[in-house]
Amino acid sequence: MTMTERTTPTFPQYVGYLFGRPLPRSMQDWVLRDVTGPGSTMRYLVRFVVPATLLLLLFLLIPGPIWVPLAMIALLVVPLAYFAIALMTIYRRHRLQQHGLDPDLVGERERRRRDAVRNDYERRHGRID
């Protein structure tokens, strides 16, 4: 790695990344941690729900009882969060593939946990010596 290659994005690169632009190859480890590492689910949801919610706060400018704009916001934020959760794996696989990484890495942590549970079960019940 040369002195000019960064391993973490600069602020403009990070903003571009948030809007779907790929980062340079030297940042693949950072992308992998961002998409599959600890806290990746929460980061994903915050990146989808917070900007939309901030925009929907404009409904508070509608005159009348406060419950009307709050209900309108809720009617839009709840399905947004639901669909964001439903499409999370597809989006994360796309981000990995976009950066030249194996899309199957999304479920790697879950696969390892499942294998450990299965091996423990088989060891306790005499199927593995």
Number of C-alpha atoms within 10 A of each C-alpha: 7 5 5 6 11 13 16 16 17 10 9 9 15 15 12 14 15 13 10 11 14 19 19 15 15 14 16 18 13 15 23 19 12 18 22 18 13 10 11 15 17 9 12 18 16 13 14 15 15 13 10 15 15 11 10 17 13 11 16 16 9 10 9 9 9 12 10 14 19 14 12 14 20 14 11 13 17 12 11 17 16 12 11 17 16 11 11 15 16 12 15 22 19 16 23 22 14 15 18 12 17 14 18 11 17 20 12 12 12 11 12 11 11 12 12 12 12 12 14 13 13 13 12 11 10 8 10 10 7
